[in-house]
Amino acid sequence: MATIEPASGRGGSAEEADNAPEADFKPWSAEQAREWRAAHPPLSPWPVVGWQAVAGLAVVLAAWMVSGGKHAATLSAAYGALAAWLPAVLFARMVARRMRLQANAASALLALMVGEGIKIVLTVALLLVAPKVLTQVHWLALLAGFVVTIKAAWVVLWLKSASRRPARTE
């Protein structure tokens, strides 16, 4: 089995590395921190939520066209998209509020975890009451609306992160 040496070329345990002072680490001045924040503004959650709505509407339109205008499939797709989108709106509102308050990191993390928990509970509740809300449930359309709307958020975040990354020069 091969041994991988640390990048610095020094041997030792992880504990020793954690306790050793970093020679390369230099704290930023307030001006440097301001410049970095100006160059890297926080991302707003609202464009993600907007694109989720667009994706949900696209699935509803596709369900309507594929089903030949059947009411059950269209409503099921809409309900599936709504079951993903409404909790996302609530979560985005909580995140945007936390960004405005600029609280400390611990309270921001707590708010993020609580918000995600609320989002999951609301999503599960909306999916569980689907048979009671809809007179006839078309499960494939409901699932398509839900999955596409959820995945739209990941695609938007991925595209945003790719556009912010500097181009590689090789």
RAZIGI-V444822 format. One record per residue. RES is the residue in three letters. SS is DSSP state (H for helix, E for strand, - for the rest). PHI is phi as a letter, one per 20 degrees, with the letter a starting at -180 (999 if undefined). D_CENTER is the distance of its C-alpha to the mean C-alpha in whole Angstrom. Layout:
res={RES	RES}
ss={SS	SS}
phi={PHI	PHI}
d_center={D_CENTER	D_CENTER}
This chain:
res={MET	ALA	THR	ILE	GLU	PRO	ALA	SER	GLY	ARG	GLY	GLY	SER	ALA	GLU	GLU	ALA	ASP	ASN	ALA	PRO	GLU	ALA	ASP	PHE	LYS	PRO	TRP	SER	ALA	GLU	GLN	ALA	ARG	GLU	TRP	ARG	ALA	ALA	HIS	PRO	PRO	LEU	SER	PRO	TRP	PRO	VAL	VAL	GLY	TRP	GLN	ALA	VAL	ALA	GLY	LEU	ALA	VAL	VAL	LEU	ALA	ALA	TRP	MET	VAL	SER	GLY	GLY	LYS	HIS	ALA	ALA	THR	LEU	SER	ALA	ALA	TYR	GLY	ALA	LEU	ALA	ALA	TRP	LEU	PRO	ALA	VAL	LEU	PHE	ALA	ARG	MET	VAL	ALA	ARG	ARG	MET	ARG	LEU	GLN	ALA	ASN	ALA	ALA	SER	ALA	LEU	LEU	ALA	LEU	MET	VAL	GLY	GLU	GLY	ILE	LYS	ILE	VAL	LEU	THR	VAL	ALA	LEU	LEU	LEU	VAL	ALA	PRO	LYS	VAL	LEU	THR	GLN	VAL	HIS	TRP	LEU	ALA	LEU	LEU	ALA	GLY	PHE	VAL	VAL	THR	ILE	LYS	ALA	ALA	TRP	VAL	VAL	LEU	TRP	LEU	LYS	SER	ALA	SER	ARG	ARG	PRO	ALA	ARG	THR	GLU}
ss={-	-	-	-	-	-	-	-	-	-	-	-	-	H	H	H	H	H	H	-	-	-	-	-	-	-	-	-	-	H	H	H	H	H	H	H	H	H	H	-	-	-	-	-	-	H	H	H	H	H	H	H	H	H	H	H	H	H	H	H	H	H	H	H	H	H	-	-	-	-	H	H	H	H	H	H	H	H	H	H	H	H	H	H	H	H	H	H	H	H	H	H	H	H	H	H	H	H	H	H	H	-	-	-	H	H	H	H	H	H	H	H	H	H	H	H	H	H	H	H	H	H	H	H	H	H	H	H	-	H	H	H	H	-	-	-	-	-	H	H	H	H	H	H	H	H	H	H	H	H	H	H	H	H	H	H	H	H	H	H	H	H	H	H	-	-	-	-	-	-}
phi={999	e	d	d	e	f	f	f	n	e	e	p	e	f	f	f	f	f	e	f	f	e	f	e	e	c	f	e	f	f	f	f	f	f	f	f	f	f	f	c	f	f	f	e	f	f	f	f	f	f	f	f	f	f	f	f	f	f	f	f	f	f	f	f	f	f	e	m	n	f	f	f	f	f	f	f	f	f	f	f	f	f	f	e	e	g	f	f	f	f	f	f	f	f	f	f	f	f	f	f	f	l	f	f	f	f	f	f	f	f	f	f	f	f	f	f	f	f	f	f	f	f	f	f	f	f	f	f	e	g	f	e	e	e	f	c	e	d	f	f	f	f	f	f	f	f	f	f	f	f	f	g	f	f	f	f	f	f	f	f	f	f	f	e	f	f	f	f	d	c}
d_center={39	38	38	35	36	34	33	35	38	39	39	38	36	32	34	36	34	32	35	36	36	33	36	33	31	32	30	30	32	30	31	29	26	26	26	23	21	23	22	18	17	14	11	11	8	11	11	8	9	13	12	11	14	16	15	16	19	20	20	22	24	25	25	28	30	29	31	34	32	33	31	30	28	26	26	24	22	21	21	18	16	17	16	12	12	14	12	9	12	13	10	9	13	13	11	13	16	15	15	18	20	19	20	21	18	19	19	15	14	16	15	11	13	15	12	10	14	14	12	13	16	16	15	17	20	19	20	23	25	24	28	29	28	28	32	31	28	27	25	24	23	21	19	19	17	15	14	14	12	9	9	9	6	6	9	9	7	9	12	11	12	15	16	16	18	22	24	26	29	31}
